Amino acid sequence: MTTAIEVRGIRKSFKDLEVLRGVDFDVAPGSIFALLGSNGAGKTTLVRILSTLLKADAGTASVQGHDVASAPGDVRESISLTGQFAAVDEVLTGRENLILVAKLRHLKNPGAIADDMLARFSLTDAGGRKAGEYSGGMRRRLDIAMSLIGNPPIIFLDEPTTGLDPQARIEVWQTVRQLAQNGTTVLLTTQYLDEAEQLADRIAILHEGTIIQNGTLAELKALLPQATVEYVEKQPTLEEVFLALVGPSSSSGTERNAS
């Protein structure tokens, strides 16, 4: 399979508000693909379409070779979705949260699966504690671990570090890198420029419902001329590229209201 995710001409409107206006991109298997955009750009709406939670008005999309419109069941078996806020039961321990998900997926040996995931995400020592006592980074790692039970080949991470402190963000970044190293395809939405710069193999800038640029970090930096200061060559940062492409902020949170 040459592409894990293929999106062509996706459009979506809510009443008179056009949120997505013909989105196209591909995601290679085992890569980290970042959708970078401001609030209201259409990121969450697009993820909801790809995860079969929302139907597009036009266009096509396939995930792991399955069409999201005609084969939603196959798509759901191939993916995991982690939303903007950790969906853990804070009354249960970390291990109990994992066991619960394994049982819901009708998997054998849920206790062994839980222990394996705790070890994989460096949570073994905290496995017997209530999730409500976890730090933000630990809670998010547990949330991702729960999403990966059953070994889905593709995971959607919708703004996974929203509201986390710098140390917790770094912990989540390390987890995401490990996922890709283990062969999981990651589609990451973010409004943080440094997050896309640190993690992504490819970055697509989503602005006002369309992809205005898509490429590697080096390709995006090459869009702006290099500057020299006192004979020292300086490459543009991703932030400079992003602001040059989208212009002044025009976001008004329409995506969240529309969704």
N, C-alpha and C positions, 0 to 999 in steps of 0.2 A: 504494500500500500504506500503510494507516494505522498498522500496527504491524510492527516488524521481528521482535519476539519476543513470543509470547503464551503465557502459562502459566496453566493452570486446574487446580486441585485436585490438584497433584502430591504423591504420597505415596511414601515409600521406607523400608523397614525392613531391618535386618540381624539375622536371627534374632529375638530378643525386643526389640531396640533400634529404636524408631521414630525415624528421623533427620529425615524430612520429613513434616509432618502437615497436608497440604492447602495448598500454596503457590499463590498467584495474583498475577500482575502482568503488565503490558504494558511494552514498550520501544519508544519512537518511533524511526523511522529517523533516522540521523545524530546521535543523542544519546549522552550518557554516562550510563549508569545504574549506580548503585553498590548492591551488596548489602553492607550493613554488618552485621557480627555478630562475636561472640566465637568463639574456637576451639571447635569442636564444635557450632556453630549449624546446620550443614547446607549451608554455602556451596559447598564443593568437590563434595559429593554432587550438588547441584543443577546445577552446571556440567557435571559428567560426564554427567548425564542429557540436558542440552540439546545436548551435543556428541556424543551417541549412543554414548558409552563405557559407559553403564550404563542399564538399563531401569527405568522407574518401575513401582511396584506398582499405582498407580492414577493417574487424571488424564490430561490431555492437554497437549501443548506443541507449538508450531510455531515454526520459525525460517525467516525469509524466505519464509513461506507454505507451508513443507514440514513435514509432521508428523514428529516425531522418531522415532516408533515405526514408521510405515508407509512412510516415505520417507527412511531414514537416509542413503542415498547422495547424495540431493539436498541434504540438510542439510550433509553434509561438504563438498560443493562450494561451499557458501555461507559457510562459517565458517573461522576460524583460532583455534587454542587455544594460549595461552601459559601454561604452568604456573607454579608457585611458584618454580622454580629454572631458570635459563637453560639451555636445551638446545642449547648450541653445542659444536662439536668444537674443543677447545682446542689441538689439534695443527695444525689448518688455520688459514690466515690468515682474516681477516674476509671478504675477497673470495671465497676458496675455499669458505667455508661457504655463502655466498649462491649461488654457481655450482652447488654440489652440490644445493641445494634446487630451483633452477630446472630442473636436469636431471631430478631425480626427478619433477617436475611435467610433464615432457615439453614444456617451453616453448622457443620458438625464441630464439636469441641470448642464451644464459645469461650471457655475459660482459657484454653491454650492460645486461641486467637488474641484474646485480650492481653495476655502476658507478652505475646510476641510484639503487638503494637506498642505496648508500654515501653518495651526495650528499644524498639526501633525509633521512638520519638523521645528517648531519654527521660521517661516519666515513671520508671519502675519504682523509684523511692517514694514517689508521690501517689502511686496507684491506690493505696488504701485510704487516702484522704478525700474528703468531700470536694467535689469540683468547685464549689463555692469558695473554697479557701485558696484556690490556685491564683497565681499572678495572671495578668492579662496575657502574657506570652505563653504561659503554660496552658491556659484555658484554650487559646487559639490552636496550639499544637495538638491538644486533645481533640478539638473539633475537627481538625484535618485528619487525625488518626481515625476518628469515627467514620469520616467520609471515605477512607481508603479501605475499609473492611470489605472483603470480596475482591480486592485487587482490580478496580476499574482501570482501564488503560488511559482514560482521559479524565482530568479533573478541572473544573471551573472554579476559580478563586475570585470572588467578586469583592474587590477592595479589602483584602484580608488583613491589612494592618491599620484600618481606620480606628482611631481612638487609642492606639497603643503607644506606650512610651518608647524612647529610642532603643533601649536594651531589648524590649519585647519585639520590636520590629526586626532587629537583627536576628533574634531567635527564629522568627517566622521565615526570614530570608534564607537562613541556613536550611530550614526544613524544605522550602521550595526547591532549592538547588539540589538537595538530596533526592527529591522526587524525580527530577529530570535525569539525574545520574543513574537512577534505577530503572529508567525507561518510560516513566509516566509522561504523557503529554500534558502540559499545563497551559491553560488559557487564563491569563491574569488581567483583571481590570484594575486600573489605578489612576488616581489623579496626582500621585506623587512622582515628580520627575526623577528623583534620585532612585526610587524603587525600580522604575523601568530601566534606568541606566545600569543599576547593579545586577539585575536578574535576567533581563530578556535577551534571547537570541535574536528576535526580531521585534520591532516596535511599530505599531500602527497608530497613527494619531487620528482619533475620531473627533470631529468638530462639526457641530450643528447637523448631526445625522449622517455625515459622510466621512469616508476615510480620505484625508487630504494628503497623507504621505504614509508610506509603508516601507520599512527597510531595516537593515542592521544599524547599530549605533554609529558605526563608522560612516555608513552611507548617509545617514541623517545629518551628521556633523559636516559632511562634505557639501551639503546644500548651502552653507554659509561660507564666505571667503575667509581664509585664515588671516589672522591679524598679527602684526609684529610690533612688539614694544621693546625698544632698545635692543633690536636685533635678536630678540628671543621669540621664536615662533609660538604662537598661541592658537590652539584649535578652539572653535566655538563649543560651548557646553550644550547639553541637550536642552536645558532651560532656554537658552538663546534661540535654538532652532525652533522649539515649540512656540515661543512667543512671537517669533518672526512669521510663523506659518498661520497662527490663529488670530493674531492681533490682540487688542485689548479684550479683557474678559467681558463676555456678554451673557454669561450663564445666569440663569434665574431659578435654577432648581426645577426646571420644567419636567425633567425626566422622572424625578422622584414623585412629583405631583401626578404625572401622567400614569406612572406605574401603579 
